Amino acid sequence: MLRALILDVDGTLAETEEAHRTAFNHAFAELALPWRWDQPLYRDLLGVAGGKERLRAFLEREEPGRATDALVAALHRRKTAHYTTAVARGDVPFRPGVAPLITQALVAGITLAIATTTSRVNVEALFAGNGDSPPLAAFAAVMTAEDAPAKKPDPQVYHRALDALALPPAACLAIEDSVNGLSAALAAGIPTLVTESAYTAGDDFTGALAVLTDLSSTGLDAIRRLHAGGDR
């Protein structure tokens, strides 16, 4: 029986990646660095989970040896400031169907959790910018980069969520938008539903219970059937 929904954040709760990309470019400009990430490049970089890790991978590829801890930290700090400002003022709404599903789950007594590789401040800013939606306090567990430093596809963040919920993997369902996220959830033994995002549409999501455009036409009853295997 389905007892908990565990949701990813970036690309799943909201189309945050474009806001992240723009924030990275602001950070580059502030430090008078020549780089600008366009959408095709950023989609490629999203193969590396985690903002700091993404920056380091890019710097090591573009200018080997320049990816110092100090530069990565400075860029990421400036990028986070731009990103949290944008989402906190409401520039990044939840994706279609997300808020209704959260409400349905709460009414039905389904436990909610978050498992993300982004930082806690980013999660808090996203919920602050969606003030009419269910609050972050509605989630029984919020596992972020601070709780699980090993990034997806490593399953660490999902193991931490399961520990916090004190539930077996089979009693939960993860909702993800990326191959890395799907791999992490499956490695933790959690059945997973994928909602493709702007940067992951068309990727290979083998192993997912289903792959949807968004959650606008999928309510809690349909998700329960997926979890039980009725739609497989």
C-alpha positions in Angstrom: 0.0 0.0 0.0 1.3 3.5 -0.9 2.2 5.3 2.3 4.5 8.1 1.2 5.4 10.3 -1.8 9.0 11.4 -2.1 9.5 14.2 -4.5 12.5 15.7 -6.2 12.7 19.5 -6.5 14.5 20.9 -9.6 12.5 20.0 -12.7 10.0 18.0 -10.7 8.2 20.5 -8.4 9.0 23.4 -10.7 10.9 24.2 -13.9 13.7 25.6 -11.9 16.6 24.8 -14.3 16.2 27.9 -16.5 16.3 30.0 -13.3 19.5 28.1 -12.3 21.0 28.7 -15.7 20.3 32.4 -15.7 21.7 32.7 -12.1 24.9 31.0 -13.2 25.3 33.5 -16.0 24.7 36.4 -13.6 27.5 35.0 -11.4 29.9 34.7 -14.4 29.2 38.3 -15.3 29.7 39.6 -11.8 33.1 38.1 -11.6 34.0 39.3 -15.2 34.3 35.8 -16.5 33.8 35.1 -20.2 31.5 32.1 -20.0 27.8 32.1 -20.8 25.7 28.9 -20.6 23.1 28.6 -23.4 20.3 26.0 -23.2 22.0 23.2 -25.2 25.2 23.5 -23.1 23.2 23.6 -19.9 21.2 20.5 -20.8 24.6 18.7 -21.4 25.9 20.0 -18.0 22.8 18.7 -16.2 24.3 15.3 -16.6 26.4 16.3 -13.6 24.2 16.5 -10.5 24.8 19.3 -8.0 25.5 23.0 -8.7 29.1 23.0 -7.4 29.9 19.7 -9.1 28.5 21.1 -12.4 30.6 24.2 -12.1 33.7 22.2 -11.3 33.1 19.8 -14.3 32.6 22.8 -16.6 35.7 24.6 -15.4 37.9 21.5 -15.6 36.7 21.0 -19.2 37.2 24.6 -20.3 40.3 25.6 -18.4 42.0 22.6 -16.7 43.5 23.6 -13.4 41.3 26.7 -12.9 38.6 24.9 -10.9 39.9 25.9 -7.5 37.7 25.4 -4.4 37.7 29.1 -3.9 36.5 30.0 -7.4 33.8 27.3 -7.3 32.6 28.4 -3.9 32.5 32.1 -4.9 30.6 31.4 -8.2 28.1 29.1 -6.5 27.5 31.6 -3.6 26.7 34.4 -6.1 24.6 32.1 -8.2 22.6 30.9 -5.2 21.9 34.5 -4.2 20.5 35.3 -7.7 18.5 32.1 -7.8 16.9 32.4 -4.4 16.0 36.0 -5.1 14.2 35.0 -8.3 12.3 32.1 -6.9 11.3 33.9 -3.7 9.7 36.7 -5.6 7.5 34.1 -7.4 9.3 33.9 -10.8 9.3 30.1 -10.7 5.8 28.6 -10.0 5.1 24.9 -9.3 4.5 22.8 -12.3 1.0 21.9 -13.4 -0.6 19.4 -11.0 2.0 19.6 -8.3 0.1 21.6 -5.7 -3.2 19.7 -6.2 -1.3 16.4 -5.8 0.3 17.6 -2.6 -3.1 18.7 -1.2 -4.7 15.3 -2.2 -1.9 13.4 -0.5 -2.3 15.4 2.7 -6.1 14.9 2.8 -5.6 11.2 2.2 -3.0 10.8 4.9 -0.2 10.0 2.6 3.2 11.2 4.0 5.2 13.6 2.0 9.0 13.9 1.7 11.6 15.7 -0.4 14.8 14.1 -1.7 16.9 16.6 -3.7 20.5 17.4 -4.5 19.9 21.1 -4.3 20.5 23.1 -1.1 18.0 23.7 1.6 18.0 27.5 1.0 16.9 26.8 -2.6 14.0 24.6 -1.4 12.9 27.1 1.1 13.0 30.0 -1.4 10.9 27.9 -3.9 8.2 27.3 -1.4 8.3 30.9 -0.2 7.7 32.0 -3.8 4.7 29.8 -4.1 2.8 31.1 -1.0 -0.6 30.0 -2.1 0.5 26.3 -2.3 0.9 23.8 0.6 3.9 24.9 2.7 7.2 23.2 3.2 6.1 22.3 6.7 3.6 19.8 5.2 6.6 17.6 4.3 7.5 15.1 7.0 11.1 14.9 5.8 13.1 17.3 3.7 16.4 15.8 2.5 18.8 18.2 0.7 22.4 18.5 -0.3 23.3 19.3 3.3 21.9 15.9 4.4 23.3 13.8 1.5 26.5 15.1 0.0 26.7 12.2 -2.4 24.8 13.4 -5.4 22.3 11.5 -7.6 22.5 9.0 -9.2 24.0 7.9 -5.8 20.9 6.8 -3.8 22.2 8.4 -0.5 19.5 11.1 -0.4 16.7 8.5 -0.9 18.2 6.3 1.8 18.2 9.3 4.2 14.6 10.0 3.3 13.6 6.4 4.0 15.4 6.5 7.3 13.6 9.7 8.3 10.2 8.3 7.3 10.9 4.9 8.9 9.3 3.3 5.9 10.3 0.5 3.5 11.1 1.4 -0.1 8.1 -0.5 -1.4 5.7 1.6 0.6 6.9 4.8 -1.1 6.8 6.2 -4.6 9.3 8.7 -5.9 8.6 11.4 -8.4 11.5 12.5 -10.5 12.3 14.3 -13.8 15.8 13.1 -14.7 17.8 10.0 -15.5 20.1 10.6 -12.5 17.1 11.0 -10.2 15.4 7.9 -11.5 18.6 5.9 -11.1 19.0 7.1 -7.5 15.4 6.2 -6.5 15.6 2.8 -8.2 18.9 2.1 -6.6 17.2 2.7 -3.2 14.5 0.3 -4.2 11.7 2.9 -4.6 9.2 2.6 -7.4 9.4 5.8 -9.5 7.2 8.0 -11.6 8.8 10.4 -14.1 7.4 13.8 -15.2 9.7 15.0 -18.0 10.9 18.6 -17.6 12.0 21.1 -20.2 15.6 19.8 -20.0 14.9 16.1 -19.8 12.2 15.5 -22.4 13.0 12.5 -24.6 15.6 11.0 -22.3 15.7 7.3 -21.6 13.7 6.6 -18.5 13.8 2.8 -18.6 12.6 1.4 -15.3 10.1 4.1 -14.5 6.5 3.1 -13.7 5.4 5.7 -16.2 6.7 8.8 -18.0 4.3 11.7 -18.0 4.5 15.3 -19.4 3.4 16.6 -16.1 1.0 15.8 -13.2 -2.0 17.9 -14.5 -4.0 14.9 -15.5 -2.7 12.4 -12.9 -4.3 12.5 -9.5 -3.6 10.5 -6.4 -5.9 7.6 -7.3 -4.0 7.1 -10.6 -0.7 7.2 -8.8 -1.9 4.6 -6.3 -2.9 2.4 -9.2 0.6 2.8 -10.7 2.2 2.0 -7.5 0.1 -1.1 -7.1 1.0 -2.2 -10.6 -2.5 -1.8 -12.0 -1.3 0.3 -15.0 1.8 -1.7 -15.8 
